[in-house]
């Protein structure tokens, strides 16, 4: 599973996080401030330098104002059936 961060599905996950942040008209710095984190926190997970866990993702989605099921549906549909 170590390679899961480099799959097409994880790339979709990251791209969607960037897209919803921008759609909410938030800069990385503004979202980071809402999260109580430095701007580098947002930059690193958006660039794939840092992975997010499910709790972090939920907090980010809450700050952006998006329901988790709405965000995860396209990622779930794209996900493979194995972790190779």
Phi and psi restraints in degrees (value plus and minus 20) as a CYANA .aco file:
   2 UNK   PHI     -76.9   -36.9
   2 UNK   PSI     -49.2    -9.2
   3 UNK   PHI    -104.2   -64.2
   3 UNK   PSI     -21.1    18.9
   4 UNK   PHI     -80.6   -40.6
   4 UNK   PSI     -47.2    -7.2
   5 UNK   PHI     -89.3   -49.3
   5 UNK   PSI     -33.3     6.7
   6 UNK   PHI    -131.3   -91.3
   6 UNK   PSI      -4.6    35.4
   7 UNK   PHI    -104.3   -64.3
   7 UNK   PSI     142.8   182.8
   8 UNK   PHI     -82.2   -42.2
   8 UNK   PSI     -54.3   -14.3
   9 UNK   PHI     -88.4   -48.4
   9 UNK   PSI     -60.2   -20.2
  10 UNK   PHI     -88.8   -48.8
  10 UNK   PSI     -53.6   -13.6
  11 UNK   PHI     -82.4   -42.4
  11 UNK   PSI     -62.2   -22.2
  12 UNK   PHI     -80.5   -40.5
  12 UNK   PSI     -64.2   -24.2
  13 UNK   PHI     -75.4   -35.4
  13 UNK   PSI     -69.6   -29.6
  14 UNK   PHI     -84.8   -44.8
  14 UNK   PSI     -64.9   -24.9
  15 UNK   PHI     -80.6   -40.6
  15 UNK   PSI     -60.4   -20.4
  16 UNK   PHI     -86.6   -46.6
  16 UNK   PSI     -55.9   -15.9
  17 UNK   PHI     -82.5   -42.5
  17 UNK   PSI     -62.2   -22.2
  18 UNK   PHI     -84.5   -44.5
  18 UNK   PSI     -65.4   -25.4
  19 UNK   PHI     -80.6   -40.6
  19 UNK   PSI     -65.2   -25.2
  20 UNK   PHI     -91.7   -51.7
  20 UNK   PSI     -51.7   -11.7
  21 UNK   PHI     -83.1   -43.1
  21 UNK   PSI     -66.8   -26.8
  22 UNK   PHI     -85.9   -45.9
  22 UNK   PSI     -58.9   -18.9
  23 UNK   PHI     -83.2   -43.2
  23 UNK   PSI     -49.1    -9.1
  24 UNK   PHI    -103.3   -63.3
  24 UNK   PSI     -16.1    23.9
  25 UNK   PHI      38.9    78.9
  25 UNK   PSI      20.7    60.7
  26 UNK   PHI    -133.2   -93.2
  26 UNK   PSI     114.7   154.7
  27 UNK   PHI    -100.6   -60.6
  27 UNK   PSI     147.6   187.6
  28 UNK   PHI     -78.5   -38.5
  28 UNK   PSI     -61.5   -21.5
  29 UNK   PHI     -85.2   -45.2
  29 UNK   PSI     -60.5   -20.5
  30 UNK   PHI     -85.6   -45.6
  30 UNK   PSI     -64.1   -24.1
  31 UNK   PHI     -84.9   -44.9
  31 UNK   PSI     -63.0   -23.0
  32 UNK   PHI     -77.6   -37.6
  32 UNK   PSI     -61.8   -21.8
  33 UNK   PHI     -82.1   -42.1
  33 UNK   PSI     -62.2   -22.2
  34 UNK   PHI     -81.5   -41.5
  34 UNK   PSI     -55.1   -15.1
  35 UNK   PHI    -101.8   -61.8
  35 UNK   PSI     -32.4     7.6
  36 UNK   PHI      54.6    94.6
  36 UNK   PSI      10.1    50.1
  37 UNK   PHI    -145.9  -105.9
  37 UNK   PSI     143.3   183.3
  38 UNK   PHI     -93.8   -53.8
  38 UNK   PSI     136.9   176.9
  39 UNK   PHI     -75.5   -35.5
  39 UNK   PSI     -49.8    -9.8
  40 UNK   PHI     -82.4   -42.4
  40 UNK   PSI     -46.4    -6.4
  41 UNK   PHI     -79.8   -39.8
  41 UNK   PSI     -69.6   -29.6
  42 UNK   PHI     -87.1   -47.1
  42 UNK   PSI     -64.9   -24.9
  43 UNK   PHI     -78.2   -38.2
  43 UNK   PSI     -62.9   -22.9
  44 UNK   PHI     -87.5   -47.5
  44 UNK   PSI     -60.8   -20.8
  45 UNK   PHI     -95.3   -55.3
  45 UNK   PSI     -50.2   -10.2
  46 UNK   PHI     -88.8   -48.8
  46 UNK   PSI     -51.7   -11.7
  47 UNK   PHI    -106.5   -66.5
  47 UNK   PSI     -27.0    13.0
  48 UNK   PHI      63.7   103.7
  48 UNK   PSI      -7.9    32.1
  49 UNK   PHI    -101.5   -61.5
  49 UNK   PSI     -35.8     4.2
  50 UNK   PHI    -160.0  -120.0
  50 UNK   PSI     115.9   155.9
  51 UNK   PHI    -110.1   -70.1
  51 UNK   PSI     131.7   171.7
  52 UNK   PHI    -123.7   -83.7
  52 UNK   PSI     124.0   164.0
  53 UNK   PHI    -115.1   -75.1
  53 UNK   PSI     153.7   193.7
  54 UNK   PHI     -84.8   -44.8
  54 UNK   PSI     -54.4   -14.4
  55 UNK   PHI     -88.1   -48.1
  55 UNK   PSI     -64.1   -24.1
  56 UNK   PHI     -80.4   -40.4
  56 UNK   PSI     -63.4   -23.4
  57 UNK   PHI     -80.2   -40.2
  57 UNK   PSI     -63.4   -23.4
  58 UNK   PHI     -82.4   -42.4
  58 UNK   PSI     -60.8   -20.8
  59 UNK   PHI     -85.6   -45.6
  59 UNK   PSI     -62.6   -22.6
  60 UNK   PHI     -81.1   -41.1
  60 UNK   PSI     -66.9   -26.9
  61 UNK   PHI     -82.2   -42.2
  61 UNK   PSI     -58.6   -18.6
  62 UNK   PHI     -83.0   -43.0
  62 UNK   PSI     -63.2   -23.2
  63 UNK   PHI     -82.6   -42.6
  63 UNK   PSI     -57.7   -17.7
  64 UNK   PHI     -98.4   -58.4
  64 UNK   PSI     -44.8    -4.8
  65 UNK   PHI      70.8   110.8
  65 UNK   PSI      12.3    52.3
  66 UNK   PHI    -138.4   -98.4
  66 UNK   PSI     119.7   159.7
  67 UNK   PHI     -93.4   -53.4
  67 UNK   PSI     117.7   157.7
  68 UNK   PHI     -76.6   -36.6
  68 UNK   PSI     -61.7   -21.7
  69 UNK   PHI     -84.3   -44.3
  69 UNK   PSI     -54.4   -14.4
  70 UNK   PHI     -86.7   -46.7
  70 UNK   PSI     -60.7   -20.7
  71 UNK   PHI     -91.0   -51.0
  71 UNK   PSI     -61.6   -21.6
  72 UNK   PHI    -101.7   -61.7
  72 UNK   PSI     -40.8    -0.8
  73 UNK   PHI     -73.6   -33.6
  73 UNK   PSI     -71.7   -31.7
  74 UNK   PHI     -86.6   -46.6
  74 UNK   PSI     -49.9    -9.9
  75 UNK   PHI     -91.3   -51.3
  75 UNK   PSI     -62.2   -22.2
  76 UNK   PHI     -80.0   -40.0
  76 UNK   PSI     -63.5   -23.5
  77 UNK   PHI     -85.9   -45.9
  77 UNK   PSI     -51.4   -11.4
  78 UNK   PHI    -104.8   -64.8
  78 UNK   PSI     -37.1     2.9
  79 UNK   PHI     -84.5   -44.5
  79 UNK   PSI     119.3   159.3
  80 UNK   PHI     -92.5   -52.5
  80 UNK   PSI     153.2   193.2
  81 UNK   PHI    -115.2   -75.2
  81 UNK   PSI     -22.0    18.0
  82 UNK   PHI    -155.0  -115.0
  82 UNK   PSI     147.0   187.0
  83 UNK   PHI    -128.4   -88.4
  83 UNK   PSI      18.1    58.1
